Amino acid sequence: MKGIEVNRKELANIFGVSLNTISTWTGSKDCPYVQKPDLSYSSGNHA
């Protein structure tokens, strides 16, 4: 089954819960989530 991607705030709004609750859910192994890649590297040649 495929769902839609939402951020933590949108997910909290959908379920009517707090962001802390979402953090608890995504911290467990029962709630799959996609983590965005860390793009905070310094500029330069990254070949």
PyMOL CGO cylinders between C-alpha atoms (Angstrom):
from pymol import cmd
from pymol.cgo import CYLINDER

trace = [
    CYLINDER, 0.00, 0.00, 0.00, 1.32, 3.45, -0.87, 0.3, 1, 1, 1, 1, 1, 1,
    CYLINDER, 1.32, 3.45, -0.87, 0.37, 6.59, 1.02, 0.3, 1, 1, 1, 1, 1, 1,
    CYLINDER, 0.37, 6.59, 1.02, 1.05, 10.28, 0.70, 0.3, 1, 1, 1, 1, 1, 1,
    CYLINDER, 1.05, 10.28, 0.70, 4.04, 12.08, 2.13, 0.3, 1, 1, 1, 1, 1, 1,
    CYLINDER, 4.04, 12.08, 2.13, 3.26, 14.62, 4.85, 0.3, 1, 1, 1, 1, 1, 1,
    CYLINDER, 3.26, 14.62, 4.85, 5.43, 16.48, 7.32, 0.3, 1, 1, 1, 1, 1, 1,
    CYLINDER, 5.43, 16.48, 7.32, 5.15, 16.05, 11.09, 0.3, 1, 1, 1, 1, 1, 1,
    CYLINDER, 5.15, 16.05, 11.09, 2.86, 19.07, 11.49, 0.3, 1, 1, 1, 1, 1, 1,
    CYLINDER, 2.86, 19.07, 11.49, 0.47, 17.85, 8.79, 0.3, 1, 1, 1, 1, 1, 1,
    CYLINDER, 0.47, 17.85, 8.79, 0.43, 14.36, 10.31, 0.3, 1, 1, 1, 1, 1, 1,
    CYLINDER, 0.43, 14.36, 10.31, -0.37, 15.78, 13.75, 0.3, 1, 1, 1, 1, 1, 1,
    CYLINDER, -0.37, 15.78, 13.75, -3.23, 17.77, 12.20, 0.3, 1, 1, 1, 1, 1, 1,
    CYLINDER, -3.23, 17.77, 12.20, -4.62, 14.70, 10.38, 0.3, 1, 1, 1, 1, 1, 1,
    CYLINDER, -4.62, 14.70, 10.38, -4.73, 12.65, 13.59, 0.3, 1, 1, 1, 1, 1, 1,
    CYLINDER, -4.73, 12.65, 13.59, -5.60, 15.54, 15.91, 0.3, 1, 1, 1, 1, 1, 1,
    CYLINDER, -5.60, 15.54, 15.91, -2.57, 15.00, 18.15, 0.3, 1, 1, 1, 1, 1, 1,
    CYLINDER, -2.57, 15.00, 18.15, 0.44, 17.02, 19.27, 0.3, 1, 1, 1, 1, 1, 1,
    CYLINDER, 0.44, 17.02, 19.27, 3.86, 17.11, 17.59, 0.3, 1, 1, 1, 1, 1, 1,
    CYLINDER, 3.86, 17.11, 17.59, 5.23, 15.33, 20.68, 0.3, 1, 1, 1, 1, 1, 1,
    CYLINDER, 5.23, 15.33, 20.68, 2.89, 12.43, 19.97, 0.3, 1, 1, 1, 1, 1, 1,
    CYLINDER, 2.89, 12.43, 19.97, 4.10, 12.28, 16.37, 0.3, 1, 1, 1, 1, 1, 1,
    CYLINDER, 4.10, 12.28, 16.37, 7.70, 12.22, 17.62, 0.3, 1, 1, 1, 1, 1, 1,
    CYLINDER, 7.70, 12.22, 17.62, 6.82, 9.28, 19.85, 0.3, 1, 1, 1, 1, 1, 1,
    CYLINDER, 6.82, 9.28, 19.85, 5.14, 7.44, 16.98, 0.3, 1, 1, 1, 1, 1, 1,
    CYLINDER, 5.14, 7.44, 16.98, 7.97, 7.97, 14.50, 0.3, 1, 1, 1, 1, 1, 1,
    CYLINDER, 7.97, 7.97, 14.50, 10.51, 7.04, 17.15, 0.3, 1, 1, 1, 1, 1, 1,
    CYLINDER, 10.51, 7.04, 17.15, 9.00, 3.56, 17.36, 0.3, 1, 1, 1, 1, 1, 1,
    CYLINDER, 9.00, 3.56, 17.36, 9.48, 0.82, 14.79, 0.3, 1, 1, 1, 1, 1, 1,
    CYLINDER, 9.48, 0.82, 14.79, 5.71, 0.64, 14.17, 0.3, 1, 1, 1, 1, 1, 1,
    CYLINDER, 5.71, 0.64, 14.17, 5.45, 3.88, 12.18, 0.3, 1, 1, 1, 1, 1, 1,
    CYLINDER, 5.45, 3.88, 12.18, 7.39, 3.97, 8.91, 0.3, 1, 1, 1, 1, 1, 1,
    CYLINDER, 7.39, 3.97, 8.91, 8.66, 7.31, 7.71, 0.3, 1, 1, 1, 1, 1, 1,
    CYLINDER, 8.66, 7.31, 7.71, 10.89, 8.85, 5.08, 0.3, 1, 1, 1, 1, 1, 1,
    CYLINDER, 10.89, 8.85, 5.08, 13.81, 10.88, 6.32, 0.3, 1, 1, 1, 1, 1, 1,
    CYLINDER, 13.81, 10.88, 6.32, 15.01, 13.68, 4.09, 0.3, 1, 1, 1, 1, 1, 1,
    CYLINDER, 15.01, 13.68, 4.09, 18.71, 13.54, 3.19, 0.3, 1, 1, 1, 1, 1, 1,
    CYLINDER, 18.71, 13.54, 3.19, 21.05, 15.91, 5.00, 0.3, 1, 1, 1, 1, 1, 1,
    CYLINDER, 21.05, 15.91, 5.00, 22.04, 18.54, 2.45, 0.3, 1, 1, 1, 1, 1, 1,
    CYLINDER, 22.04, 18.54, 2.45, 23.98, 20.70, 4.91, 0.3, 1, 1, 1, 1, 1, 1,
    CYLINDER, 23.98, 20.70, 4.91, 27.44, 20.03, 3.48, 0.3, 1, 1, 1, 1, 1, 1,
    CYLINDER, 27.44, 20.03, 3.48, 29.88, 22.77, 2.63, 0.3, 1, 1, 1, 1, 1, 1,
    CYLINDER, 29.88, 22.77, 2.63, 30.14, 24.01, -0.93, 0.3, 1, 1, 1, 1, 1, 1,
    CYLINDER, 30.14, 24.01, -0.93, 32.92, 22.79, -3.12, 0.3, 1, 1, 1, 1, 1, 1,
    CYLINDER, 32.92, 22.79, -3.12, 33.69, 19.94, -5.47, 0.3, 1, 1, 1, 1, 1, 1,
    CYLINDER, 33.69, 19.94, -5.47, 31.68, 16.89, -4.36, 0.3, 1, 1, 1, 1, 1, 1,
    CYLINDER, 31.68, 16.89, -4.36, 32.20, 14.62, -7.35, 0.3, 1, 1, 1, 1, 1, 1,
]
cmd.load_cgo(trace, "trace")
